[in-house]
Amino acid sequence: MEGVSVRKIKKICVFCGANSGKDVAFVNATFHLGKVLGKRKIDLVYGGGKLGLMGCVSTAVAQHERQVLGIIPSAFTVNNLVGETCGKEIKVATMQERLVMMMELSDAFIALPGGFGTLEELFQMISWAQLSIHNKPIGVLNINGFFNGLLSFVDHAVKQEFITPRARKILISATTADELVDKLQAFRFESDPALSKLKWSPSSSQKEKLDLTLRL
């Protein structure tokens, strides 16, 4: 990365499945990502609980003595539905509140293999970047080609002129954890001139909740 200015990343939010997937490679790569974050002294923000890949990445980061923050809707904590969060836990009322808090408290985002929830979180964060709500880097860890189809679809949408080449640059991909973190650190946000003029600000109540969280 010689000659490239490096973005300071202290906390990465990881979106991933509450299942472990069919291939053991998903679990192994997720544990390795946690190890890489630990070695680079990067803390983890995730969706809470200990199920599937979510449990793998949070356990791995904690084992390497970095802070783990789980942001979880209260509905998921009833009857211990998703298991005990590894590290500190913040309970929120809605899925949207969860995602907003993840955005505010993280410096970058990584999506691992997962289902509809993971994809929804990934594309919501991409959409918000396109609208200049945030300018933080977003990447997918393409374990065993899991995201090949998705990346091909996104490129197809560019060819069909539904996604601009500028917006396409928002989504980063790599096949190893070290390569992906390097790319996130080197990312330079290129905003759309028209969309960058939009004014976004949280409501007063959201600001108060965020201020309280940051002081905890």
C-alpha positions as CSV (number, residue, x, y, z in Angstrom):
1,M,0.0,0.0,0.0
2,E,3.0,2.2,-0.5
3,G,2.1,5.7,-1.7
4,V,-1.6,5.3,-0.6
5,S,-3.0,7.2,2.3
6,V,-4.6,4.9,4.8
7,R,-8.0,5.5,6.4
8,K,-8.0,5.0,10.2
9,I,-10.4,2.2,11.0
10,K,-11.0,1.5,14.7
11,K,-14.3,-0.4,14.5
12,I,-15.7,-2.6,11.8
13,C,-19.3,-3.7,11.6
14,V,-19.7,-7.2,10.3
15,F,-23.0,-8.4,8.7
16,C,-23.3,-12.2,8.5
17,G,-25.5,-15.2,8.8
18,A,-27.1,-16.6,12.0
19,N,-26.4,-20.0,10.4
20,S,-22.9,-21.4,9.7
21,G,-23.6,-22.5,6.1
22,K,-23.0,-25.7,4.3
23,D,-19.2,-25.4,3.8
24,V,-16.9,-25.5,6.8
25,A,-14.8,-22.9,4.8
26,F,-17.3,-20.2,5.9
27,V,-16.7,-20.9,9.5
28,N,-12.9,-21.1,9.1
29,A,-12.7,-17.9,7.1
30,T,-15.0,-16.1,9.7
31,F,-12.7,-17.1,12.6
32,H,-9.7,-16.0,10.5
33,L,-11.4,-12.6,9.9
34,G,-11.8,-12.2,13.7
35,K,-8.1,-13.0,14.1
36,V,-7.1,-10.4,11.5
37,L,-9.2,-7.8,13.2
38,G,-7.6,-8.6,16.6
39,K,-4.1,-8.4,15.1
40,R,-4.9,-5.1,13.6
41,K,-6.4,-3.8,16.9
42,I,-9.8,-3.3,15.3
43,D,-12.9,-3.7,17.4
44,L,-16.1,-5.4,16.3
45,V,-19.7,-4.2,16.0
46,Y,-22.2,-6.9,15.0
47,G,-25.8,-7.9,15.4
48,G,-25.5,-9.7,18.8
49,G,-26.1,-13.2,19.9
50,K,-23.9,-16.3,19.3
51,L,-25.6,-18.1,16.4
52,G,-23.9,-19.2,13.2
53,L,-21.2,-17.0,11.7
54,M,-22.3,-14.1,14.0
55,G,-21.1,-16.2,17.0
56,C,-17.9,-17.2,15.2
57,V,-16.7,-13.7,14.4
58,S,-17.6,-12.3,17.8
59,T,-15.9,-15.1,19.6
60,A,-12.8,-14.8,17.5
61,V,-12.5,-11.1,18.0
62,A,-13.0,-11.4,21.8
63,Q,-10.4,-14.2,21.9
64,H,-7.9,-11.7,20.5
65,E,-8.7,-9.2,23.2
66,R,-10.6,-6.6,21.2
67,Q,-13.9,-5.1,22.2
68,V,-17.1,-6.6,20.9
69,L,-20.4,-4.7,20.7
70,G,-23.6,-6.5,19.8
71,I,-26.6,-4.3,18.8
72,I,-29.7,-6.4,19.0
73,P,-33.5,-5.8,18.8
74,S,-35.2,-6.5,22.1
75,A,-37.5,-9.0,20.4
76,F,-34.5,-11.3,19.7
77,T,-33.6,-11.4,23.4
78,V,-36.9,-13.0,24.5
79,N,-36.4,-16.6,25.6
80,N,-32.7,-16.4,24.7
81,L,-33.6,-16.8,21.0
82,V,-30.2,-16.0,19.6
83,G,-28.0,-16.8,22.6
84,E,-25.8,-14.6,24.7
85,T,-24.0,-11.8,23.1
86,C,-20.2,-12.0,23.3
87,G,-19.1,-8.7,24.8
88,K,-21.2,-5.6,25.4
89,E,-24.8,-5.5,24.3
90,I,-27.1,-2.6,23.3
91,K,-30.8,-3.4,23.0
92,V,-32.9,-1.4,20.5
93,A,-36.5,-1.4,19.6
94,T,-36.4,-1.9,15.8
95,M,-34.3,-3.4,13.1
96,Q,-34.0,0.1,11.5
97,E,-32.7,1.6,14.8
98,R,-30.2,-1.2,14.9
99,L,-28.8,-0.5,11.5
100,V,-28.7,3.3,12.1
101,M,-26.7,2.7,15.3
102,M,-24.4,0.3,13.5
103,M,-23.7,2.9,10.9
104,E,-23.0,5.6,13.4
105,L,-20.7,3.5,15.6
106,S,-18.6,1.9,12.9
107,D,-15.8,3.1,10.6
108,A,-16.3,0.4,7.9
109,F,-18.5,-2.5,7.0
110,I,-17.9,-6.1,6.0
111,A,-20.5,-8.6,4.8
112,L,-19.8,-12.3,5.1
113,P,-22.0,-15.1,3.7
114,G,-25.5,-14.9,5.0
115,G,-29.2,-14.8,4.0
116,F,-31.8,-12.2,3.3
117,G,-31.0,-10.2,6.5
118,T,-27.3,-10.0,5.7
119,L,-28.1,-8.9,2.1
120,E,-30.6,-6.3,3.3
121,E,-28.0,-4.8,5.7
122,L,-25.4,-4.8,3.0
123,F,-27.5,-3.1,0.4
124,Q,-29.0,-0.6,2.9
125,M,-25.5,0.5,3.8
126,I,-24.6,0.8,0.1
127,S,-27.7,2.8,-0.6
128,W,-27.0,5.2,2.3
129,A,-23.5,5.7,1.0
130,Q,-24.8,6.4,-2.5
131,L,-27.1,9.1,-0.9
132,S,-24.1,10.5,1.0
133,I,-25.7,9.7,4.3
134,H,-22.3,8.3,5.2
135,N,-18.9,7.9,3.4
136,K,-17.6,4.8,5.0
137,P,-16.1,1.8,3.1
138,I,-18.2,-1.3,2.5
139,G,-16.8,-4.7,1.4
140,V,-17.8,-8.3,1.0
141,L,-15.5,-11.2,1.9
142,N,-16.0,-13.5,-1.0
143,I,-15.4,-16.9,0.7
144,N,-15.3,-19.7,-1.8
145,G,-17.0,-17.6,-4.4
146,F,-20.1,-17.1,-2.3
147,F,-20.7,-13.6,-3.6
148,N,-19.8,-14.3,-7.3
149,G,-23.4,-14.3,-8.4
150,L,-24.2,-11.1,-6.5
151,L,-21.2,-9.3,-7.9
152,S,-22.1,-10.4,-11.4
153,F,-25.6,-9.1,-10.9
154,V,-24.3,-5.7,-9.7
155,D,-22.1,-5.5,-12.7
156,H,-25.0,-6.4,-14.9
157,A,-27.1,-3.6,-13.4
158,V,-24.2,-1.2,-14.3
159,K,-24.2,-2.4,-17.9
160,Q,-28.0,-1.9,-18.0
161,E,-27.5,1.7,-16.6
162,F,-29.4,1.2,-13.4
163,I,-26.2,1.6,-11.3
164,T,-23.7,4.2,-12.2
165,P,-20.0,3.3,-12.5
166,R,-19.3,5.8,-9.6
167,A,-21.8,4.0,-7.4
168,R,-20.4,0.6,-8.3
169,K,-17.1,1.6,-6.7
170,I,-18.9,1.8,-3.3
171,L,-18.9,-2.0,-3.1
172,I,-15.5,-3.5,-2.5
173,S,-14.7,-7.2,-2.6
174,A,-11.8,-9.5,-1.8
175,T,-11.2,-13.2,-1.2
176,T,-9.0,-12.9,2.0
177,A,-9.5,-10.9,5.2
178,D,-6.2,-9.1,5.0
179,E,-6.8,-8.0,1.4
180,L,-10.3,-6.8,2.2
181,V,-9.2,-4.8,5.3
182,D,-6.4,-3.3,3.2
183,K,-8.9,-2.2,0.5
184,L,-11.2,-0.7,3.2
185,Q,-8.4,1.3,4.6
186,A,-7.4,2.6,1.1
187,F,-11.0,3.4,0.1
188,R,-11.7,7.0,-1.1
189,F,-15.3,7.9,-1.2
190,E,-16.4,9.6,-4.5
191,S,-19.8,11.2,-3.9
192,D,-22.3,12.0,-6.6
193,P,-22.3,15.8,-7.1
194,A,-26.1,16.0,-7.0
195,L,-26.7,13.6,-4.2
196,S,-23.9,15.1,-2.0
197,K,-26.0,18.3,-1.8
198,L,-28.8,16.4,0.2
199,K,-28.9,17.3,3.8
200,W,-29.3,14.4,6.2
201,S,-29.5,14.8,10.0
202,P,-30.8,12.5,12.7
203,S,-33.8,13.6,14.8
204,S,-33.2,15.1,18.2
205,S,-34.2,11.9,20.0
206,Q,-31.8,9.8,17.8
207,K,-29.0,12.3,18.6
208,E,-29.7,11.9,22.4
209,K,-29.7,8.1,22.2
210,L,-26.5,8.1,20.2
211,D,-24.8,10.6,22.6
212,L,-25.8,8.4,25.5
213,T,-24.4,5.3,23.8
214,L,-21.1,6.9,23.0
215,R,-20.7,7.9,26.7
216,L,-21.3,4.4,28.0
